[in-house]
């Protein structure tokens, strides 16, 4: 099994202390989280893309380029690239450049994106967002493979014998499809034989499991080798301590902050208590043994071989969050790496010259 640490770069008051750092400090924290993840042996680091408050992750290529300069081996992910909002030609230029700057360590997780504010900002409607996502992906992947293309696009000026630079370093590049609640992303991934990354954050396991089942079914219907399926899955939260009782009590203020945030938004929480959250959500909170057992239970349902953890404290004291990540790296990850297989293509660049 392989492990990512990810951040959406939320820039908001700490849910426990109420303090908020400046923007420059917030970006510094993200870069430090990435270097810590590499030092702890994580396989990848992901940066989200959102174009609305309270996120400042509107330019993941810039952030990942800086992280590329501060790291050496960890693979760099987008989580997710919102292709439904972007001009695919401009996105290709940015990511092909980042591919070179990172030495071929780039992987993308694409998706249509969530949130009405960012959709309104880019003048995208709910009715056309999925079509935009699919078209942008088709253009992006063809540019990566062919560089010079003709494409009769609907949502940007058509391309006629268009050549775009720079040519990327990796050929091909691995592109995952982020999946949350809709079959459209699952169908797009299965049609192209691409790996799937399930959000697996907001709800209990079953809705995500049903989408993964649909993905596997559609994969086979499209004639792909079932042995080549790769699924990743997220986690709603993470904190490990030697004793489960300590993990629960340390996390209790964080969960209280989460409930307050849900109340301000007028949303009924899916998991009304911390105990329910620990039991029924994908959050990994407890002792190493409990966390290993829970990952296995999710693996039995999803068959996933890649998993992400939150890179940042999110309300936990920074020292405790770091100790939790260190415990994960020392006692949890080695067991899961042994007991759960890697993706069928292993790890590293899909380009054999860079793998």
C-alpha positions as CSV (number, residue, x, y, z in Angstrom):
1,X,0.0,0.0,0.0
2,X,1.1,3.6,-0.7
3,X,0.4,6.7,1.3
4,X,-0.2,10.4,0.4
5,X,-0.4,13.4,2.7
6,X,-2.7,16.1,1.3
7,X,-3.8,19.6,2.0
8,X,-6.6,21.8,0.6
9,X,-4.8,24.8,2.1
10,X,-7.6,26.0,4.3
11,X,-6.9,29.5,5.5
12,X,-9.3,30.0,8.5
13,X,-9.1,30.5,12.2
14,X,-7.9,27.4,14.1
15,X,-11.0,25.5,15.1
16,X,-9.8,25.2,18.7
17,X,-7.9,28.3,19.5
18,X,-9.6,30.7,17.1
19,X,-6.2,32.1,16.0
20,X,-5.4,32.7,12.3
21,X,-1.9,33.0,10.8
22,X,-1.1,35.3,7.9
23,X,-1.2,34.2,4.3
24,X,2.6,33.9,3.9
25,X,2.8,31.9,7.1
26,X,0.1,29.6,5.9
27,X,1.9,28.8,2.7
28,X,5.1,28.2,4.7
29,X,3.3,25.7,6.8
30,X,2.2,23.8,3.6
31,X,5.7,23.6,2.3
32,X,7.0,22.4,5.7
33,X,4.3,19.8,5.8
34,X,5.5,18.5,2.4
35,X,9.1,18.3,3.5
36,X,8.0,16.5,6.7
37,X,6.0,14.0,4.7
38,X,9.0,13.2,2.6
39,X,11.2,12.8,5.6
40,X,8.7,10.4,7.2
41,X,8.6,8.2,4.0
42,X,5.2,9.2,2.6
43,X,5.0,8.3,-1.1
44,X,3.2,11.4,-2.3
45,X,2.1,14.9,-1.3
46,X,-1.1,16.4,-2.7
47,X,-2.3,20.0,-3.0
48,X,-6.0,20.7,-3.7
49,X,-7.4,23.3,-6.0
50,X,-10.3,25.5,-4.8
51,X,-11.3,29.0,-5.9
52,X,-13.4,30.2,-2.9
53,X,-13.1,31.1,0.7
54,X,-11.7,29.7,3.0
55,X,-9.2,28.1,0.7
56,X,-6.0,29.7,-0.8
57,X,-5.2,26.7,-3.0
58,X,-6.2,28.5,-6.3
59,X,-2.8,27.9,-7.8
60,X,-1.6,24.4,-7.1
61,X,1.0,24.4,-9.8
62,X,2.8,27.3,-8.1
63,X,2.7,25.7,-4.7
64,X,3.8,22.3,-6.1
65,X,6.7,23.9,-8.0
66,X,8.0,25.4,-4.8
67,X,7.6,22.0,-3.0
68,X,9.4,20.3,-5.9
69,X,12.4,22.6,-5.2
70,X,12.3,21.7,-1.5
71,X,12.0,17.9,-2.0
72,X,13.8,15.2,-3.9
73,X,11.8,11.9,-4.1
74,X,8.2,12.3,-3.0
75,X,5.6,12.2,-5.8
76,X,3.6,15.4,-6.2
77,X,-0.2,15.2,-6.7
78,X,-3.0,17.6,-7.4
79,X,-6.0,16.9,-5.2
80,X,-8.0,17.7,-7.3
81,X,-7.3,19.7,-10.5
82,X,-10.7,21.3,-11.3
83,X,-10.6,20.8,-15.1
84,X,-14.2,21.9,-15.5
85,X,-13.2,25.4,-14.5
86,X,-9.9,25.6,-16.5
87,X,-8.8,26.2,-20.1
88,X,-7.3,22.8,-20.8
89,X,-4.6,24.3,-23.0
90,X,-3.4,26.6,-20.2
91,X,-3.6,23.8,-17.7
92,X,-1.5,21.6,-20.0
93,X,1.2,24.4,-20.2
94,X,1.3,24.8,-16.4
95,X,1.4,21.1,-15.7
96,X,3.9,20.2,-18.4
97,X,6.2,22.9,-17.0
98,X,5.7,21.5,-13.4
99,X,6.5,18.0,-14.8
100,X,9.9,19.2,-15.8
101,X,10.6,21.2,-12.6
102,X,9.7,18.2,-10.5
103,X,11.9,15.8,-12.4
104,X,8.9,13.8,-13.6
105,X,7.4,13.4,-10.1
106,X,4.0,14.8,-11.1
107,X,0.7,12.9,-10.9
108,X,-2.8,14.5,-11.4
109,X,-6.1,13.8,-9.7
110,X,-8.7,15.5,-11.8
111,X,-12.3,16.4,-11.0
112,X,-15.1,18.8,-11.7
113,X,-14.7,20.5,-8.4
114,X,-17.2,21.4,-5.6
115,X,-18.7,24.7,-4.5
116,X,-21.1,27.1,-6.2
117,X,-18.9,30.2,-5.5
118,X,-16.0,28.9,-7.7
119,X,-18.4,27.8,-10.4
120,X,-19.9,31.3,-10.5
121,X,-16.5,32.8,-10.6
122,X,-15.7,31.0,-13.8
123,X,-19.2,31.3,-15.3
124,X,-19.8,27.6,-15.3
125,X,-23.3,26.2,-14.8
126,X,-24.3,23.0,-12.9
127,X,-25.8,21.8,-16.2
128,X,-22.6,22.0,-18.2
129,X,-19.9,21.3,-15.5
130,X,-19.6,17.6,-16.2
131,X,-19.5,18.2,-19.9
132,X,-16.8,20.8,-19.4
133,X,-14.8,18.4,-17.2
134,X,-15.0,15.6,-19.8
135,X,-14.0,17.9,-22.7
136,X,-11.2,19.5,-20.9
137,X,-9.8,16.1,-19.9
138,X,-10.0,14.9,-23.5
139,X,-8.1,17.9,-24.7
140,X,-5.6,17.8,-21.9
141,X,-4.7,14.1,-22.3
142,X,-4.4,14.4,-26.1
143,X,-2.1,17.4,-25.8
144,X,0.0,15.4,-23.4
145,X,0.2,12.4,-25.7
146,X,0.4,14.1,-29.1
147,X,1.3,17.8,-28.5
148,X,-0.2,18.9,-31.8
149,X,-3.9,18.3,-32.1
150,X,-7.1,19.4,-33.8
151,X,-10.2,19.3,-31.6
152,X,-13.6,20.9,-32.2
153,X,-14.2,22.1,-28.7
154,X,-17.5,23.4,-27.3
155,X,-16.3,25.4,-24.3
156,X,-13.2,27.1,-25.6
157,X,-12.2,28.2,-29.2
158,X,-11.6,25.1,-31.4
159,X,-8.1,23.9,-31.9
160,X,-6.8,23.5,-35.4
161,X,-3.4,21.8,-35.8
162,X,-2.5,23.4,-32.4
163,X,0.9,22.9,-31.0
164,X,1.5,23.7,-27.4
165,X,4.8,24.0,-25.4
166,X,6.7,22.8,-23.5
167,X,6.4,19.1,-24.3
168,X,6.1,17.2,-21.0
169,X,8.9,15.1,-19.4
170,X,6.8,12.0,-18.6
171,X,5.2,10.2,-21.4
172,X,2.6,9.1,-20.5
173,X,1.5,10.7,-17.2
174,X,-0.7,9.0,-14.7
175,X,-4.0,10.8,-14.2
176,X,-6.4,9.7,-11.4
177,X,-10.1,10.7,-11.4
178,X,-11.4,12.1,-8.1
179,X,-14.8,10.6,-7.2
180,X,-17.2,11.9,-4.5
181,X,-20.9,11.4,-5.1
182,X,-21.5,11.1,-8.9
183,X,-21.2,8.4,-11.5
184,X,-19.9,10.8,-14.2
185,X,-16.3,10.8,-12.8
186,X,-16.4,7.1,-12.3
187,X,-17.6,6.5,-15.9
188,X,-14.9,8.8,-17.3
189,X,-12.2,7.0,-15.4
190,X,-13.4,3.6,-16.5
191,X,-13.7,4.6,-20.1
192,X,-10.1,5.7,-20.3
193,X,-8.7,2.9,-18.1
194,X,-7.5,5.4,-15.5
195,X,-7.2,4.9,-11.7
196,X,-9.9,6.2,-9.4
197,X,-9.5,8.1,-6.2
198,X,-12.5,8.0,-3.9
199,X,-13.0,11.1,-1.6
200,X,-14.3,8.9,1.2
201,X,-14.6,11.8,3.6
202,X,-18.1,13.0,4.2
203,X,-20.2,9.9,4.5
204,X,-19.9,6.3,5.8
205,X,-18.2,3.8,3.5
206,X,-21.2,2.4,1.6
207,X,-22.0,5.2,-0.9
208,X,-18.3,5.3,-1.9
209,X,-18.2,1.6,-2.1
210,X,-21.2,1.5,-4.5
211,X,-19.4,4.0,-6.8
212,X,-16.2,1.9,-6.7
213,X,-18.3,-1.2,-7.5
214,X,-19.8,0.7,-10.5
215,X,-16.3,1.7,-11.6
216,X,-15.1,-1.9,-11.6
217,X,-18.1,-3.0,-13.5
218,X,-17.7,-0.2,-16.2
219,X,-14.0,-0.9,-16.4
220,X,-14.6,-4.5,-17.4
221,X,-17.4,-3.4,-19.8
222,X,-14.9,-1.2,-21.6
223,X,-12.6,-4.2,-22.1
224,X,-9.8,-3.3,-19.7
225,X,-7.8,-5.9,-17.8
226,X,-9.4,-6.2,-14.3
227,X,-6.0,-6.9,-12.8
228,X,-5.0,-3.4,-13.7
229,X,-7.6,-1.6,-11.6
230,X,-6.2,0.8,-9.1
231,X,-8.3,2.6,-6.4
232,X,-7.3,5.2,-3.9
233,X,-9.3,6.4,-0.9
234,X,-9.3,9.4,1.4
235,X,-9.7,9.6,5.1
236,X,-11.9,12.1,7.1
237,X,-9.3,12.7,9.8
238,X,-6.2,11.2,11.4
239,X,-4.6,11.1,14.8
240,X,-2.7,8.2,16.3
241,X,-1.5,7.8,19.9
242,X,-0.2,4.9,21.9
243,X,-3.4,4.5,23.8
244,X,-6.8,4.8,22.1
245,X,-8.2,6.7,25.0
246,X,-5.5,9.4,24.6
247,X,-6.2,9.7,20.9
248,X,-9.9,10.2,21.5
249,X,-9.5,12.8,24.2
250,X,-6.9,14.7,22.3
251,X,-9.1,14.8,19.2
252,X,-12.3,15.8,21.1
253,X,-11.7,19.6,20.9
254,X,-11.0,19.2,17.1
255,X,-14.3,17.4,16.6
256,X,-16.2,20.1,18.7
257,X,-14.8,22.7,16.3
258,X,-16.0,20.7,13.4
259,X,-19.5,20.6,14.9
260,X,-19.5,24.3,15.5
261,X,-18.5,24.9,11.8
262,X,-21.4,22.6,10.7
263,X,-23.8,24.6,12.9
264,X,-22.6,27.9,11.4
265,X,-23.3,26.6,8.0
266,X,-26.7,25.3,9.0
267,X,-25.8,21.7,8.2
268,X,-26.8,18.7,10.2
269,X,-23.6,16.7,10.9
270,X,-23.5,13.2,9.4
271,X,-21.7,12.0,12.5
272,X,-23.2,13.8,15.5
273,X,-20.8,12.6,18.2
274,X,-17.1,11.9,18.3
275,X,-17.7,8.3,19.1
276,X,-19.9,7.9,16.0
277,X,-17.4,9.7,13.9
278,X,-14.6,7.3,15.0
279,X,-16.8,4.3,14.5
280,X,-18.6,5.0,11.2
281,X,-16.5,7.6,9.3
282,X,-13.3,6.9,7.5
283,X,-11.4,8.9,10.2
284,X,-8.4,7.0,11.6
285,X,-8.3,8.0,15.3
286,X,-6.9,5.6,17.9
287,X,-4.0,3.3,18.6
288,X,-1.8,1.9,15.9
289,X,-3.6,-1.5,16.2
290,X,-7.1,0.1,15.8
291,X,-6.0,2.1,12.8
292,X,-4.5,-0.9,11.1
293,X,-7.7,-2.8,11.7
294,X,-9.9,0.0,10.3
295,X,-7.8,0.4,7.2
296,X,-8.2,-3.4,6.6
297,X,-12.0,-3.1,6.9
298,X,-12.1,-0.3,4.4
299,X,-9.7,-2.2,2.1
300,X,-12.1,-5.2,2.2
301,X,-14.9,-3.0,0.9
302,X,-13.0,-0.8,-1.5
303,X,-9.9,-2.9,-2.6
304,X,-7.9,0.3,-2.5
305,X,-4.1,0.3,-2.6
306,X,-3.4,4.0,-2.0
307,X,-4.7,6.1,0.9
308,X,-4.4,9.7,1.9
309,X,-4.0,11.4,5.3
310,X,-4.5,15.0,6.1
311,X,-1.0,16.6,6.1
312,X,-1.8,19.3,8.6
313,X,-3.0,19.5,12.2
314,X,-6.5,21.0,11.6
315,X,-6.9,22.0,15.3
316,X,-4.6,19.5,17.0
317,X,-1.6,21.0,18.7
318,X,1.2,20.9,16.1
319,X,3.5,18.7,18.3
320,X,0.8,16.1,18.8
321,X,-0.1,16.0,15.1
322,X,3.6,15.5,14.2
323,X,3.9,12.7,16.8
324,X,0.8,11.1,15.3
325,X,2.4,11.2,11.8
326,X,5.7,9.8,13.2
327,X,3.8,7.0,14.8
328,X,2.0,6.3,11.5
329,X,5.4,6.2,9.7
330,X,7.0,4.0,12.3
331,X,4.4,1.5,13.3
332,X,1.3,1.7,11.0
333,X,2.6,2.2,7.5
334,X,5.2,-0.6,7.6
335,X,2.4,-3.1,8.6
336,X,0.0,-1.9,5.9
337,X,2.7,-1.9,3.2
338,X,3.3,-5.5,4.0
339,X,-0.3,-6.7,4.3
340,X,-2.0,-4.7,1.5
341,X,-0.5,-4.7,-2.1
342,X,0.7,-1.7,-4.1
343,X,-1.2,-0.6,-7.2
344,X,-0.8,-3.1,-10.0
345,X,1.7,-0.9,-11.8
346,X,3.8,-0.4,-8.7
347,X,4.8,3.2,-7.9
348,X,6.7,6.0,-9.6
349,X,6.4,7.5,-13.0
350,X,4.5,5.6,-15.7
351,X,7.4,6.6,-18.0
352,X,9.8,3.7,-17.9
353,X,12.8,6.0,-18.4
354,X,11.8,7.9,-15.2
355,X,10.4,5.1,-13.0
